[in-house]
Amino acid sequence: MLCLVRLKGCKRCGGDVSLECDVYGVYAECIQCGATWTRKDLLPADGTDTAVNPGAGQADTIEYIGNQR
């Protein structure tokens, strides 16, 4: 199970954000207020996708490490 949490990363309340995955895809959800962001919401404003363009925005990329047992 992948468990990735960014402390104080919520844009709305400043709470902790958890990276989640379901049958519809990957999304980020605030643990405190419940705000959610899809992959489209998290892309940079210029439309570049760091998954397609490796090295662009390297510090802001989220790396998928797969299921851990």
Rosetta blueprint (number, residue, H / E / L):
1 M L
2 L L
3 C L
4 L E
5 V E
6 R E
7 L L
8 K L
9 G L
10 C L
11 K L
12 R L
13 C L
14 G L
15 G L
16 D L
17 V E
18 S E
19 L E
20 E E
21 C E
22 D E
23 V L
24 Y L
25 G E
26 V E
27 Y E
28 A E
29 E E
30 C E
31 I L
32 Q L
33 C L
34 G L
35 A L
36 T E
37 W E
38 T E
39 R H
40 K H
41 D H
42 L H
43 L L
44 P L
45 A L
46 D L
47 G L
48 T L
49 D L
50 T L
51 A L
52 V L
53 N L
54 P L
55 G L
56 A L
57 G L
58 Q H
59 A H
60 D H
61 T L
62 I L
63 E L
64 Y L
65 I L
66 G L
67 N L
68 Q L
69 R L
